[in-house]
Amino acid sequence: MNTIQKGDFAVVSGVREPWAPFIGHAAIATTDNWILDMPGYKDGVYTQKDNNRQLQKGAWFDKYKSAWTTVYRLKTSKE
């Protein structure tokens, strides 16, 4: 968790909510401390117009602590 960096992608496997028909969930680190995801909308909690949230990385990983999370980091290109 402490090594996530701006631009990293986090992909969660094994999250299966009754209201969520998909098997995984993805997010991107917008800074070294904040993660942006789109949790979807259900029961009016999030609307389609406001289907995003930013959580501090600790809160985001706590939310998905029971799932397997893989972090992907792209190599930077040097031109």
N, C-alpha and C positions, 0 to 999 in steps of 0.2 A: 504494500500500500504506500509506503513512503517513497517508492521510486517512480511513481507515476509522474510524467512530465507533460507539459503543454504539447498538444498535438497527438498524444497517445490515444488509441482506441481501446475501449474496454468492451469485451463481449462476454455476456453471462449465459451459461448453459444450465439447464436443469431447473429453470424457473417456470413453473406451470401454475398459473392462477386459473380458477374456474372460468373467469371472464375473458381470459387471454387465449386466443386460439393459436398463438405462435410459441415456438419452443425456446427462443432466445431473446436477448435484449442487448442493445448496443448503446454506447455513449462515447463522448469525446471529452478529453481534458482540455478545457479552454485556457487554463493556467496550470501551474504546478499544484494548486490547491483546490481548484473548482472543476466539477464535472457537469457537463450538459447532457441531458437525455430527454427523450420524449416518451413519457410513460403511458401515453394513450389516454383515452377518456372512457369513463364508465360512471354510471349513476350520476352524471352531472358534476363530478369532482373536477375534472378538467374538460374544457370545451375544445372543439376542433380548432377554434381560433387561438386558443392559448394552450397548446399541447406541448409545452416544454417546461423544464425546470432546471435550475442550477443548484447543486448541493455541494457542500464542502466534501472533499474526497473521503474523509473519515465517515461522514454520515452516509454517503453513497455506498461505500463498502460495507458498512454496518447493515444497511438495508438489504443487501444481497449476500450476506455472510454465509448463508446456508447453501449457496450455489457455487458452482465452479466458475471462476472468472479468469479469462485470459486477456492479457494486455498486449497489444500490438504496437510496435514503434517503427515508423518508417525511417529509413536511412536518409540523412540530409544529403543533397547533391551539392557538390562543389564545382562551380563552373569557372 
